[in-house]
Amino acid sequence: MSTEDAGILERAKERGSHGRQQDEGVLVIRTIAMPADTNPAGDIFGGWIMSQMDLAAGNLAARVAQGRCVTVAVEGMQFLRPVKVGDEVTLYAQLEKVGRTSMRIHIDVWARARYSKDGAKVTSAEFVFVSVDDDGNSRALPTE
Ligand SMILES: CC(C)(COP(=O)(O)OP(=O)(O)OC[C@H]1O[C@@H](n2cnc3c(N)ncnc32)[C@H](O)[C@@H]1OP(=O)(O)O)[C@@H](O)C(=O)NCCC(=O)NCCS
């Protein structure tokens, strides 16, 4: 990565930073897994977790782009452990890379059982978002 590219990434990270930076990234969403979010087996539905991840990455992307963004790709989705009803679910976002219009955002999801002290990582993935204009065409990210 050139010095100039590193500078653009650093400025984008500044725009996207909100809250305390932790090892896993910035905490973007913390919610509770509810009975309405289960699959037929009674565990939390993977699609619900994926939508929370898309929301978390989209929130960071919108801050970085300072405008409308769309998901263009999701890569490397891994489900490491099941999430149970009542778990506290926490999503961390980390801006990995910026291009002219795109942002690569790593999302880690942790779950903590309601009465437990410790949590564990349950899912992670890389989201690529593109900054778009009002017509849905890709739009350059702000450089300042
Ligand atoms: C996102 C979208 C506007 C991109 O349009 P496009 O004509 O491919 O635009 P471009 O070719 O200018 O690409 C824009 C950027 O996206 C990146 N990109 C496009 N497809 C990609 C993919 N599959 N994976 C990773 N990056 C991708 C390009 O590399 C480019 O990055 P850069 O500008 O940082 O170099 C268009 O594909 C789209 O509208 N997709 C649907 C988005 C959507 O509806 N999402 C919600 C789904 S529920």
The ligand as an SDF file (V2000), in Angstrom:
LIG
                    3D

 48 50  0  0  0  0  0  0  0  0999 V2000
  -22.9590   -1.4950   -6.4100 C   0  0  0  0  0  0  0  0  0  0  0  0
  -23.2030   -1.0390   -7.8500 C   0  0  0  0  0  0  0  0  0  0  0  0
  -23.7750    0.3710   -7.8620 C   0  0  0  0  0  0  0  0  0  0  0  0
  -21.8450   -1.0570   -8.5370 C   0  0  0  0  0  0  0  0  0  0  0  0
  -22.0900   -0.7370   -9.8720 O   0  0  0  0  0  0  0  0  0  0  0  0
  -20.9150   -0.9410  -10.9360 P   0  0  0  0  0  0  0  0  0  0  0  0
  -21.3990   -0.4730  -12.2580 O   0  0  0  0  0  0  0  0  0  0  0  0
  -20.3690   -2.3290  -10.8060 O   0  0  0  0  0  0  0  0  0  0  0  0
  -19.9000    0.0970  -10.4440 O   0  0  0  0  0  0  0  0  0  0  0  0
  -18.3680    0.0840  -10.6480 P   0  0  0  0  0  0  0  0  0  0  0  0
  -17.9500   -0.8600  -11.7400 O   0  0  0  0  0  0  0  0  0  0  0  0
  -18.0090    1.5410  -10.7510 O   0  0  0  0  0  0  0  0  0  0  0  0
  -17.8170   -0.5260   -9.2750 O   0  0  0  0  0  0  0  0  0  0  0  0
  -17.9060    0.2180   -8.1080 C   0  0  0  0  0  0  0  0  0  0  0  0
  -16.9560   -0.3610   -7.0850 C   0  0  0  0  0  0  0  0  0  0  0  0
  -17.4860   -1.6040   -6.6300 O   0  0  0  0  0  0  0  0  0  0  0  0
  -16.4810   -2.6070   -6.6790 C   0  0  0  0  0  0  0  0  0  0  0  0
  -17.1670   -3.8690   -6.9210 N   0  0  0  0  0  0  0  0  0  0  0  0
  -18.1150   -4.1120   -7.8450 C   0  0  0  0  0  0  0  0  0  0  0  0
  -18.5210   -5.4030   -7.7560 N   0  0  0  0  0  0  0  0  0  0  0  0
  -17.7990   -5.9490   -6.7490 C   0  0  0  0  0  0  0  0  0  0  0  0
  -17.7510   -7.2550   -6.1760 C   0  0  0  0  0  0  0  0  0  0  0  0
  -18.5360   -8.2390   -6.5980 N   0  0  0  0  0  0  0  0  0  0  0  0
  -16.9070   -7.4600   -5.1550 N   0  0  0  0  0  0  0  0  0  0  0  0
  -16.1010   -6.4760   -4.6980 C   0  0  0  0  0  0  0  0  0  0  0  0
  -16.1020   -5.2050   -5.2040 N   0  0  0  0  0  0  0  0  0  0  0  0
  -16.9360   -4.9750   -6.2190 C   0  0  0  0  0  0  0  0  0  0  0  0
  -15.5750   -2.1690   -7.8270 C   0  0  0  0  0  0  0  0  0  0  0  0
  -14.3040   -2.7680   -7.7180 O   0  0  0  0  0  0  0  0  0  0  0  0
  -15.5440   -0.6710   -7.6070 C   0  0  0  0  0  0  0  0  0  0  0  0
  -14.6430   -0.3730   -6.5390 O   0  0  0  0  0  0  0  0  0  0  0  0
  -13.7110    0.9610   -6.5160 P   0  0  0  0  0  0  0  0  0  0  0  0
  -14.5120    2.1020   -7.0970 O   0  0  0  0  0  0  0  0  0  0  0  0
  -13.4310    1.1970   -5.0670 O   0  0  0  0  0  0  0  0  0  0  0  0
  -12.5040    0.6620   -7.3170 O   0  0  0  0  0  0  0  0  0  0  0  0
  -24.1740   -2.0200   -8.6130 C   0  0  0  0  0  0  0  0  0  0  0  0
  -23.5320   -3.2620   -8.8090 O   0  0  0  0  0  0  0  0  0  0  0  0
  -25.4670   -2.2520   -7.8390 C   0  0  0  0  0  0  0  0  0  0  0  0
  -26.3290   -1.3860   -7.8050 O   0  0  0  0  0  0  0  0  0  0  0  0
  -25.6100   -3.4320   -7.2250 N   0  0  0  0  0  0  0  0  0  0  0  0
  -26.7850   -3.7300   -6.4010 C   0  0  0  0  0  0  0  0  0  0  0  0
  -26.5760   -3.2430   -4.9660 C   0  0  0  0  0  0  0  0  0  0  0  0
  -27.7450   -3.6110   -4.1010 C   0  0  0  0  0  0  0  0  0  0  0  0
  -28.8900   -3.4650   -4.4980 O   0  0  0  0  0  0  0  0  0  0  0  0
  -27.4450   -4.0920   -2.9050 N   0  0  0  0  0  0  0  0  0  0  0  0
  -28.4370   -4.5510   -1.9900 C   0  0  0  0  0  0  0  0  0  0  0  0
  -28.6860   -5.9840   -2.2460 C   0  0  0  0  0  0  0  0  0  0  0  0
  -30.0150   -6.5950   -1.2450 S   0  0  0  0  0  0  0  0  0  0  0  0
  1  2  1  0
  2  3  1  0
  2  4  1  0
  2 36  1  0
  4  5  1  0
  5  6  1  0
  6  7  2  0
  6  8  1  0
  6  9  1  0
  9 10  1  0
 10 11  2  0
 10 12  1  0
 10 13  1  0
 13 14  1  0
 14 15  1  0
 15 16  1  0
 15 30  1  0
 16 17  1  0
 17 18  1  0
 17 28  1  0
 18 19  1  0
 18 27  1  0
 19 20  2  0
 20 21  1  0
 21 22  1  0
 21 27  2  0
 22 23  1  0
 22 24  2  0
 24 25  1  0
 25 26  2  0
 26 27  1  0
 28 29  1  0
 28 30  1  0
 30 31  1  0
 31 32  1  0
 32 33  2  0
 32 34  1  0
 32 35  1  0
 36 37  1  0
 36 38  1  0
 38 39  2  0
 38 40  1  0
 40 41  1  0
 41 42  1  0
 42 43  1  0
 43 44  2  0
 43 45  1  0
 45 46  1  0
 46 47  1  0
 47 48  1  0
M  END
$$$$
